[in-house]
Amino acid sequence: MKNTESGNFVRALETGDRELLRRVPRADVHNHAGLGGDFNTWVAQEGLDIKDNSHHFPDFTDFQKFVDKIYSYPNENPTSKQNRERILSLYRATYDLAVSDGVTLIEPGIDALILDFFDGSVEDMIAELTLLDSEYKGRLEIRPDVGMIRVFPMDEIERTIYPCIESGYFAALDVFADERHGPPEEFRQIYRDAKKAGMKLKAHAGELLDADFVRRSVEVLELDEVQHGIAAAKSPEVMRFLADNGIRLNICPSSNIQLCQVESFKTHPIRILMDNGVKVTVNTDDAIIFGQKSSDEFFNLFETGLYTAVELDMVRLNGFKD
Ligand SMILES: [Zn+2]
């Protein structure tokens, strides 16, 4: 079975057969459930007035402003119920896009703050999320991450993250947003508690900051995996550290390019990381903004001529090993 999948994957890339590639199982282990889906469908559905979808964000704050536009609500003061339905509809769009692209395993990032859309009831939240997951049974394995926005006040984070950790619903913990704020030391205790609860530990690091920040995040938070981590490619020592400790980087090439951290697919450091024995996966991050599906990301890399189809198949298979 595995050999057939790999054979089809290699053939699909080498012959440019996108339809065949979509039939080969893939994992998307770095994406944000509230920012998946198709941009045009969402804008039309919500009646949003967003004309500029330039896919180019020279400054991280430009990106954050764009995210705010996607989330902007047509009503002045939405009720929890309206917010709840809207966020679940975004999650559904993320899962639908994954299924349509042939992704079979997804680790969607769910922001702990959605608890407020359920008026603080973790039971209601889990019931709704579980019901949504059940719609995809047999088509898409959903292993949710619970995420913290690192720029938020710690008391707000603790108020929502602990009920989520204790719920047992989430498979992994993550922290995201502008990594120039919210140092890993501030999150150490939460990560320890999540580890005790048996969760996998991930964190965004090395998207904007340097290789030393990647290593520091891994050491302070005892991470199993790093979301992005591309800055590690600038340091042979940090790459050796990641390789020796089997720390996987869950990379999103289009996101890195559109956020102007990397110039092009040709110059993306994923090549350097692979050459230095670092385990990597390829993922979508925020498909609603970056406009690229999992299958597109693999084609984009293959078309640089810098990767063999067999190498990219190893990257594909990494997504299923944790
Ligand atoms: Zn991300």
Residues whose N, C-alpha, C, O or C-beta is under 5 A from the ligand:
A	BS01	ZN	D285
